Amino acid sequence: MRGWRHDYHNHIQTMKAYRKLGEDGKLDEYLTALDADLTSVDTLIKSGNVKVDAILNSKLSLAKERQINVSAKAIVPSDLSMSEIDLCVILGNLLDNAIEAALRLEDEAARQIRVYIDIKRDQLYISITNTCGGNVRKQNGHYLSAKEGGSHGFGLMRVDRLIDKYAGYIKSRDEDGAFTTEVMLPI
């Protein structure tokens, strides 16, 4: 019961963060995913940070349910200098994009997401890699979302703003059918 209460609290905080940030589309996606997958959320990872565990386990369980192979390792301090809500928004957006890209591959066996989070040089290092089939679009040195309609790219813009807020660093690259985003944030 105590673990459920922690997860419930973390989901509420994540949803409030989406609403406060004006990410109504992301909130709707989160609620839909939570409703559909709440009973199937596995404890795939224990990073040391309960809020990060809630978002990682929710998103990675969703990926596994959608036949995406998942590999994850994370070490995150329980006390961070940055807002844990901001960190969950960053992780949630990056994982949403990774899931969407992997799902575009017709070959289910080729769908993969790898998450690695650790402390490096007094920074929180985040690496998220997904298979993407080589259909990555760039314009003026920036990666473009492959989403249809008018809501594409807002999640990545929010990630960029949050990383700037904490004087962090983000780098994305694509090679050999895989897309990787690396983030460094002060802890």
C-alpha positions as CSV (number, residue, x, y, z in Angstrom):
1,M,0.0,0.0,0.0
2,R,2.8,2.4,0.8
3,G,4.4,1.9,-2.6
4,W,1.1,2.5,-4.3
5,R,0.7,5.7,-2.4
6,H,4.1,6.9,-3.5
7,D,3.3,6.0,-7.2
8,Y,-0.1,7.7,-6.9
9,H,1.5,10.9,-5.5
10,N,4.1,10.9,-8.3
11,H,1.5,10.5,-11.0
12,I,-0.5,13.4,-9.6
13,Q,2.6,15.5,-9.5
14,T,3.5,14.6,-13.1
15,M,0.0,15.4,-14.3
16,K,0.0,18.8,-12.4
17,A,3.3,19.6,-14.1
18,Y,2.0,18.9,-17.5
19,R,-1.1,21.1,-16.8
20,K,1.0,23.9,-15.3
21,L,3.4,23.9,-18.3
22,G,0.4,24.1,-20.7
23,E,1.2,20.6,-22.1
24,D,-2.4,19.6,-22.5
25,G,-1.7,17.2,-25.3
26,K,1.0,15.5,-23.2
27,L,-1.4,15.4,-20.2
28,D,-4.1,13.7,-22.3
29,E,-1.5,11.2,-23.6
30,Y,-0.3,10.6,-20.0
31,L,-3.9,10.1,-18.7
32,T,-4.7,7.7,-21.5
33,A,-1.5,5.7,-21.0
34,L,-2.1,5.7,-17.2
35,D,-5.6,4.5,-17.5
36,A,-4.8,1.8,-20.0
37,D,-1.5,0.7,-18.4
38,L,-1.9,1.3,-14.7
39,T,-2.5,-2.4,-14.0
40,S,0.4,-3.4,-16.2
41,V,3.1,-1.0,-14.8
42,D,6.0,-3.3,-13.9
43,T,8.9,-2.3,-11.7
44,L,11.5,-2.5,-14.3
45,I,14.0,-0.2,-12.7
46,K,14.9,1.3,-9.3
47,S,17.1,4.3,-9.7
48,G,17.1,5.6,-6.1
49,N,14.7,8.4,-6.9
50,V,11.0,7.6,-6.5
51,K,9.6,10.2,-8.9
52,V,12.1,9.2,-11.6
53,D,11.2,5.6,-11.0
54,A,7.5,6.4,-11.5
55,I,8.0,8.0,-14.9
56,L,10.6,5.5,-16.1
57,N,8.5,2.4,-15.0
58,S,5.3,3.9,-16.5
59,K,6.9,4.7,-19.9
60,L,9.1,1.6,-20.1
61,S,6.1,-0.6,-19.2
62,L,4.1,1.1,-22.0
63,A,7.0,0.5,-24.4
64,K,7.2,-3.2,-23.5
65,E,3.4,-3.6,-23.8
66,R,3.8,-2.2,-27.4
67,Q,6.4,-4.9,-28.2
68,I,9.4,-2.6,-27.9
69,N,12.5,-4.3,-26.5
70,V,13.7,-2.2,-23.4
71,S,17.0,-2.0,-21.8
72,A,17.4,0.3,-18.8
73,K,19.9,1.2,-16.1
74,A,19.5,4.3,-13.9
75,I,21.2,5.7,-10.9
76,V,19.6,9.0,-9.7
77,P,20.1,10.6,-6.3
78,S,17.1,11.0,-4.1
79,D,17.9,14.6,-3.5
80,L,18.5,16.8,-6.6
81,S,19.2,20.5,-6.9
82,M,16.8,20.7,-9.8
83,S,13.1,20.2,-9.7
84,E,12.2,16.5,-9.9
85,I,9.0,17.5,-11.8
86,D,11.2,19.2,-14.4
87,L,13.3,16.1,-14.6
88,C,10.2,13.9,-15.1
89,V,9.0,16.3,-17.8
90,I,12.3,15.9,-19.6
91,L,12.3,12.1,-19.3
92,G,8.7,11.8,-20.2
93,N,9.0,13.8,-23.4
94,L,12.2,12.1,-24.5
95,L,10.7,8.7,-23.8
96,D,7.5,9.6,-25.6
97,N,9.5,10.5,-28.6
98,A,11.6,7.3,-28.4
99,I,8.4,5.2,-28.2
100,E,6.8,6.9,-31.1
101,A,9.9,6.5,-33.3
102,A,10.4,2.9,-32.4
103,L,6.7,2.1,-33.1
104,R,7.1,3.4,-36.7
105,L,9.3,0.4,-37.4
106,E,7.2,-2.4,-39.0
107,D,9.6,-5.1,-37.8
108,E,8.7,-5.6,-34.1
109,A,12.0,-7.4,-33.4
110,A,13.9,-4.2,-34.5
111,R,12.0,-2.0,-32.0
112,Q,14.4,-1.1,-29.2
113,I,14.8,1.6,-26.5
114,R,17.9,1.9,-24.3
115,V,17.9,4.2,-21.2
116,Y,21.0,4.9,-19.3
117,I,21.2,7.4,-16.4
118,D,24.1,7.9,-14.1
119,I,26.3,10.4,-12.3
120,K,29.3,11.6,-14.3
121,R,31.6,14.4,-13.3
122,D,29.0,15.8,-10.7
123,Q,26.4,15.9,-13.5
124,L,23.3,13.7,-14.1
125,Y,24.0,12.0,-17.4
126,I,20.9,10.8,-19.4
127,S,21.2,8.8,-22.6
128,I,18.1,7.6,-24.4
129,T,18.6,5.6,-27.7
130,N,15.9,4.2,-29.9
131,T,15.8,2.4,-33.2
132,C,14.3,4.7,-35.8
133,G,14.6,3.1,-39.3
134,G,16.6,6.0,-40.7
135,N,13.7,8.4,-41.3
136,V,15.1,11.2,-39.3
137,R,14.5,14.7,-40.5
138,K,16.7,17.8,-39.8
139,Q,16.4,21.4,-40.6
140,N,19.0,24.1,-39.8
141,G,20.8,21.6,-37.6
142,H,17.8,20.7,-35.5
143,Y,15.9,17.4,-35.6
144,L,12.3,17.6,-36.6
145,S,9.4,15.6,-35.1
146,A,7.8,13.1,-37.5
147,K,4.4,13.6,-35.9
148,E,1.5,14.6,-38.1
149,G,-0.5,17.7,-37.4
150,G,0.3,20.9,-35.5
151,S,1.5,19.5,-32.2
152,H,4.9,18.3,-33.3
153,G,8.1,19.6,-31.7
154,F,6.5,21.2,-28.6
155,G,7.8,18.5,-26.3
156,L,11.4,18.9,-27.6
157,M,11.1,22.7,-27.3
158,R,10.0,22.2,-23.7
159,V,12.9,19.9,-23.0
160,D,15.3,22.4,-24.5
161,R,13.9,25.2,-22.3
162,L,14.2,23.1,-19.2
163,I,17.8,22.1,-20.0
164,D,18.6,25.8,-20.5
165,K,16.9,26.7,-17.2
166,Y,19.4,24.5,-15.4
167,A,22.4,25.4,-17.6
168,G,22.5,21.8,-18.8
169,Y,23.6,20.3,-22.1
170,I,21.7,18.3,-24.8
171,K,23.0,16.6,-27.9
172,S,21.1,14.4,-30.3
173,R,22.5,12.3,-33.2
174,D,21.3,9.6,-35.5
175,E,23.4,6.9,-37.0
176,D,22.9,3.3,-38.3
177,G,19.2,3.3,-37.7
178,A,19.4,4.6,-34.1
179,F,18.6,7.9,-32.6
180,T,20.4,9.0,-29.4
181,T,19.7,12.0,-27.1
182,E,22.3,12.7,-24.4
183,V,21.6,15.2,-21.6
184,M,23.9,16.5,-18.9
185,L,22.3,18.3,-15.9
186,P,23.9,19.7,-12.7
187,I,22.9,17.7,-9.6
